[in-house]
């Protein structure tokens, strides 16, 4: 007997599973509000050097003041980072003339003036993160994702050690505390540190919901469970565009997107612990209680002997507790080592591609809120398409296909002239849809490849590598200073290479979740083993 057989005895996929998935939708709704928040709280408004008004005629318009003090770029626009050291009043008569009276072009020594028509306040205007300091602006996103990276590796290990439920509660509390501190930051270092620590908690929400969403359902419903929780991400993504439009002050927006963590803390009261994990840890009585509760909520009159403590203890294996596993166990055996190396490469490609597109929502001739909303809306058909592709083509081919197409879309955009803004936006939106499809696939796919005893370790490790790709994405965008198409060429190359690596992974469609490392090494499928008993404890 396998755990999936016990799950059938408890009602299979019923009201209990639906309620659990709905509770897990809360953290999935919260995640995009923070993960893509940089687009709004750190938006760079139009700006130019602050102009000294002393010595200028009083009747000059703003355009004329700019003409006198701000040099023009090659495209005719006023410079954002340079100014004349002396006013050039002669340009009022002939704007095509050059600088005179010994004036030179210099950096903005008296600060900047910002256009506040779109955002009343951002972190950029708060601490002047423009021109020579613009790297610090992109670094805020990198600091946040460094926290997410650290959280993936630490909380992934701790949730395999202490349980999914308690670590999910801790993740909510960390996100709530440091999200609030981020909104109240009085200095750039304080914001960088608090956002990083908030990322640690949010990473826990991300990886734990993945494990719980698949560990309470059977093989036939895992794709549905993965797509449902993933659609909540897209809903939160679209909702972020609305919040960004309504709240133009970065502190107010940060407080608003952090507040739902309170609801998440309350929801833990009803959220069940993973019975698979409890059995893997040898906690038979708690596992039995959760399964009986599942059967009761599903209104399923199960055979009492099937859910008896003796039967469940036999499935769990001998001994009160099972061994403690670590990330080293992901590389001890050949099959699991191959999965870990290839899955890490795929995660890196998926994450860097997704955020490389998501953090580049300007330059298409569309409003920033419209672009972000379109990026979110395109995820819905992408995810519905993934539902059919993953069941039809299988996990492996779907993963490779979606990643390759998203990479090719980025590559196509590099050769489309910037003057064709709507066409570039359309191609970018297509690439965004496939990148989200690739992300949806890899989350479910990873959870299916790793056995229960190291599943959170596996998800945490691959998410860790993926978040490294996310940390790099904002810095790659800065490469446009050297060559404008270089960021797109980089993201395209990474996506194509990692998409090809996906073909090296095993297929998991309609296969029972592996419970032990031995299951992975034997390559056991649900069709082969549905009548065989496999203890959840490694001997």
N, C-alpha and C positions, 0 to 999 in steps of 0.2 A: 504494500500500500504506500502511496506517495501523499504528500500534503494536498495536492490537487484533488485527490479522492476524498480526503477529509473535508475539503471545501465544498465538494458536491453534497456531502452528507449534511453540511450546514446550510444548504440552500443554494449553492452555486453563486450565481450573480443575481442578487436580489436587492431588497430595500436597504439592507445593511451596507452593501457595496456602494449603492447610489448615494446614501447619506455620507459615507466616508469620502467619496470623491468630491461631493459638494463642499465638505469642510476643507478639503485640500485645495479647493478653488480659491480660498481666501489668500493663502500665501502666493499662489500663482498670479492673482490679480495685483498684489502688492509689488512683486518683483520688477515688472517693466516700469513702474512709476519711479523707481530708483535707478535701475540699470540704464535707462535712456534719459534720465533727468538732466544730464550734462548739456543736452541740446538746448535747454531753456534757461537753467539757472546760470549757465556760463556762455550764453549767446553773446556774440561780439557785435554791438551796434555800430552803425556808421560813426566815424569819429575823425577829428582833426586836431592839430595842436591848438591849445588855448591861445587866443589872440590878445595881446595887450592893446587896450583901447586908448591909452594915453598918447596924445599927439596926433590923433586921427580926426579928420573933420566929423562933426556930430551928425551930419545928414547922410552918412554912408549906410547903404543897405548891408545885410549880412553877406550877400553875394559879393559885393564890392570889398568888404572887409577881408573876405577870403582871398580875393584876387590880389589884394595888396600884400598879404602876409604869407599865403600858402602857395607853393609852386605846384604846377600841374604834372601829372604823370604822362607817359607816352600816349595813353588812350584818351587824354583830355580831362580826366577827373582830377579833383584836388587830392594832393598827397595826404595820407593818413598819419604819417610819421615824421614829416619834414616841414620846416618853415624858413622864411627868410630872417636873417638876423636883424635887418632893418626894413621898415615899410617901403614898398615900391609904389609910390603914388603915381608915377608916370604910367603904370600899367592901366590906370583908369582911362587913359586916352588911347592907348594901343596895347591891348592885352597880349599881342604876339611878340612884344619885345622881351628881352631877357632882363636879368637882374642888373641893377645899376648901383651907384653911390657906394661902391666897395662892399656891398652886401654879399653874404655867403649863405648857402643852405646849411641848416643845422638841425639837430634833433629837437624834440619838444621839451624845452627846459622848464616850462611853466605848467606842465600837465596837458590834459586833453579836454576838449568839449565833445560830449556825446549826444547823439540823436536819441532822445528818450520817447519817441513816438510809438515804438513797438514794445519796449520793455522799460518800465520806470526804474528798475534797478536789477543788475546782474552782478555776479562775482567779478566780472571784468571791470565794470564801472566802479565797484566797491574798492578794488585795489589796483586799478589801472593796469590790467593784464593784457596790454596791447604792445605792438611794435617790438622792441627788444625784449619785452617781458611776456610775449604771447606764448612762449614755451611753457610758462608757469600755468597758463590757462589749460592747455592740453594735459599738463601734468596732473591737474586735479582729477581728470578722468582716469589717468593711469594710477594715481594713489588709491582711488576708490577700488579699482579692479585688482590692485595688489592685495587689498584687504579681502576681496572676494576670493582671490587665489589662495591666500593663507587659510581662509575659512573652509575652503573645499577640502584641503588636505587634513586639517585638524578636526573639523566637525565630522568629516567622513569617517575618520578613525574612531572618534568618540561615540558616534551613534552605533557603530558595530560593537562597541564595548559596553555601552550603558543603555542603549535602546533608542528607537526612533523618536518616541513620544517626548521623553524628557529633554532630548537635545533640540527638538523642534520648539519646545517652550523656551529654552534658553536662547535660541536664535531669535525668537520674537522679542524677548526682553532686550537683548543686545541691540537689535535694530531700532527698537523704540527709544532707548536711552540715547544712543549715539546719533540717531536721526534728529532728535530734539536738540542735542548739543551742536550739531552741524548748523541748524537754523539760527542758533544764538551765537555763532562764532564771531569773535571780535577781532580776529587777525587771520591772515592767510594760513600760517602754520596750524592754528587751532582748527580751521576748516579742513585742512588736508588730513590731519590726524583723525578727527572725528568721522569724516567721511570714510576713511580707510577702515576704522573699527566698525562702522555701520555696515560696510561691505562684508566683514567677517560674519555678522549675524545673518545678513541677507543670503549669503552663500549657503548657510545651513538650511534656510527655507527652500532654496532651490534643489539641493541634492536629496534632502530627506523626503520631500513630497514625491519625488520620482520613485524612490524605493517603496514607500507606502502605497502608492497608486497601483503598482504592479504586484505587490506581495499579497494583496487581498483579493486578487482576481485570478481566474484560470486562463489557460492559453487562448481560448476563443475570444476573450474580452480584453486582453491586454492592449491591443491596438486602440480599441474604443476608449479605454481608460486613459491612455497616453494622449490621444487626440483631444479628449474632453478637457483635461487639465491644461493642455497646450493652448486651446482656444481661449481659456481664461487669460493667458498671457497676452494674446492679441487684443482681447477686450480691454485689458488694462493699458495696452499700448495706445489704442485709440482714445481712451479716456484721458490719458496724459496730454494729448493734443488739446483736448477741451479744457483741462485744468490750466495748461500753459497759456491758453487764450484768455481765460477769465482772470487768472492771477499773474500779473506782470511783474510782481516783486519777488525776488528769489527766496527771501526768507519765508514769506507767506506760502509760497509753493512747496518749500521743503517741509514746513509744518503740516500742510494738508496731505502730502503723500506719505508722511510718517504716521499720521493718526490711525489709519486702519490696522496698525499692529496691535492696538488695544483690542480690537475685535478678534484678532488672531489669538491673543493670549486667552481670551474667554473661550474660544472654540476648542482649546485643548481639553477642556472638561469632558467633551463628548467624543473626542477622537480616540480610536482604539490603538493599542500597541500592535505591532506586527506579530501575529501568531507564528509565522515562519521563523522570525528572529528568536522568539521565545523558545521554540523547539530547538533551534540551533544552539541556544545557550543552555539547554537542558532544563528549562523552567516549565515543567510539564503542567503543573496546576494552573499557572497563569495562562498558559496557552489553551488549556481546556476551557477555562472560564471565558476567554475571548471567543472561542469557537461556539460555545453554548450560547453566548450572547448574540453571536452572528445568526445562529439558527433561530433564536427566539424572535429577533427583529425581522428576519426573513419569513416568519410564520411557517417554518419548515419543521415538520415532525420527523426528526431524524431517528434512525435506529440507535437507541441509547448505547448499545455495545460499540458502535462505530466511534463515538466520541468519548468513550470511557477512558479513564486515566491510564489503564493498563495498555490499551491499544495505542494511545498517543505516546506513552513512554516507550513502547517498542519502536515506534517510528523515530523518536528522538535519539534512540541509542542508549547504551548503558552509561551510567554515571550521572552525577548531579549537575555537572557543568561541562561545557565543551571548552576546548583550548582557545586561548586568546590568539587572534590572528592580527597580522600587521601588513603594511604595504609590501614588505619583503616577500610575503607569500604570493603576491601577484606575479612574481618572477621566478619562483622555485621550480616550477614544472613546465615542460615544453609548450603544451597547448595554451596554457594560461599566460605564459610569457609572450607568445606570439600575439594573442588577443590584446594584451596590455600595451605592447609596442605599437601595433597597428591602430588600435582604438585611440591611443593618445595622439597619433598623427592626424587622424580624422577629426578629432575634437579640436585640435589646433587650427586646422583648415576651416572648419565650420564656424568656430567662434570668431576668428580674426576676420573672415569674410563677412559674417553677419554684422559685426559692429563696425567694420570698415565702411559698409554701406549705410548703416543706421546713423552713424555719427557724421555723415556727409550729406546734410539735407539742404545745403545752400548751393547756389551756382546753377540752378535749373530754371530760373526765371519765375519760380512759384513762391507763394507765401510760405514762410517756415512752418506755420501751423497746418496749412493745407498739405504740404509735402509730408510732414510727419503723420498726419491722418491717413493719407493715401498709402504710406508705407505700412501702417497698421491694418488698414482695410484689406490690402492685397494678401495679408496673411491668412484670412479666412478661407478663400478658395484654395490657397496653397495647402492648407492643412487638411481640408476635405479631400483634396486630390491625393495627398499622402496616405490617407486612410485606405483608399482603394489600391494605391500602388504598393503599399507595404503588404497587403494581403494577396495581391495579384502577382506582382513581380518578385516579391520577397523583400526582406530587410536589406540585404547586401546590395542588390541592384538599385533599389530605390535610393539608398544612401549615396552610392556612387553617381547616379544620374543627377540627382538634385544638386550635388556639390559641383559637378562638372558644368552644368548649365548656368549656375550662378557665377562661376568663374568666367565662363565665356561671355556672359552678359557684361561683366565688368570690362573685359577686354574689348568688346565691341564699342563700349562707350568712350574708350580712349581715342578712337579714330573718328568719332562724330564731332564736327566743329562745335565750338561753344556757342556759336550764333544760333544753332538749332536747339535752343533750350527745351522746348516741349518734347522733341524726339529723344533727347538725352534723358529727360525725366521719365519718359515711358519705358525706355530700356532699363533705367535704374530701378524702376518699380518692379519690372519683371524679375530682375536680378534679386531684388529684395524678397520677392515672393518665394523664389527657389531657395534662397539662403535660409529663410525661415522654415521651409519644408525640410531642408537638410538638418536644421537644428532640432526640429520636431522628431525626425527619424532617429538621430543619433542619441537623443535622451532615452527613448524607449529601447532602442537597439542595445545600448550599453547595459541597461538594467537586465536585459534578457541574457546577455552573454556571461555575466558573472554569477557564481553560485551564491546562495544565501549567506554562507559563513563569511564571505568577504565582499558581499555586494556593495555595501556602503563604502568600503575601502576602495573598491574598483571605481565606483561612481565618483568618489572624492578625488581619486588619483587622476582620472581622465578629465574631470572638471578642472582640476588644478592646472593641467597642461593647457586645456582650452582657455582658461583665464589668463595664462601667460600670453596667448595669442591676442586676447582682448586688451591686456595691458600694452601690448606693442602697437595695436591698431591706432590709437591717437597719435603716437609718435611717428608712425609711418605716414600719416596725413601731413606731417610737417615737412616731408621730403619734397613737397611741391615747390619749396623755395629753390631747390636745385634743378628740378625739371618737372613742370606741371603734371605730365602723365605718370610720373614715377610711382606715386601711391597706388594708382589703378593697376599698373603693370605688376606691381608687387603682389597685391591682393589676388589678381587673376592667376598668377603663377602658382601661388600657394594653394588656391582652391583646386586647380587642375591636378597638381601633383598629389594632394591629399585625397582627391576624389578617386584617383587610380589606386591608391593604397587601400581604399575601402573594399576592393575586390578580393583582398587577402583575408578578410574576416569570414567567420563561419556563418551559415544561414541559421536563423532561429525561428522562422515563421512556423506556427502551429507546433512548437516544441515546448515541452514542460520546462519550467524554470529549473536549472540545475541547483541542487541543494548543497553538494559538497564539491571540493576540488576534484575528487575522483570522477564525478559525473562529467566534468568538463574534459578531463583527460581521456575518458572513454568515448566522448562524443555521443552521449546517450540522447535519444530523442524520445518525445512523449509517446510516439507510436510503438517504439520498441519496448518501452519500460512501463507502460501503463498498468501492467499486472504484476510488476515486481516491486518488492519492498526495498527501500533505500533509507537507512538511518540518516537523520539530519546531522548527526555528530560524526566527525572524522574519527576513525579508529587509530 
